[in-house]
Amino acid sequence: MSDHLKHLVLEMSVGMFAYVLILGGLAVIFQHGLAGAGFLLGPVLVGLFLGFAADVAMLVHMAVITERAAESRDEGYANRMTVVQSAMRRVVFIIALVLLGSRPQVDAVAMIIGALGLKAGALLQPAVHRTFFGGAEQDPLESTIEERRTVYGNDENSDGSSRA
């Protein structure tokens, strides 16, 4: 996996962890309400953590498959491979959900809710990037403007649209 992709996976994982941490905090705060609805705090927290672990595994798998598909430079192969691997991820998650969710120590509903953190991680990735890694890289727009100035010269029309 390339360094850029590893960095992206790390940023998304931080967002997914924040999602599960917030849900775990809410579960602790509202544990009496959960108990009234028939959910015990321990299995809920274990389910959230296992959902997060499944998310990280799925994210790493998606990154590897996406990179492999891009390196193949064959559209048909890439399409077939990503569809097959996506189906395999779903099947493996459902099997893990059935096996772990049937145990009294794991709440299956919480595991599913924890697995939804993949979406939250994708949505939080830009904010995580700006917060933790904002100063490390130059803004892509700035690098584009700098490239235009290098190629076309440093005149006032080189980095903006000409308005006549």
Secondary structure, DSSP 8 states (H G I E B T S, - for coil): --HHHHHHHHHHHHHHHHHHHHHHHHHHHTHHHHHHTT--HHHHHHHHHHHHHHHHHHHHHHHHHHHHHHHH--HHHHHHHHHHHHHHHHHHHHHHHHHHHTSTTS-HHHHHHHHTHHHHHHHHHHHHHHHHHTTTS--HHHHHHHHHHHHH-S-TTSSS----
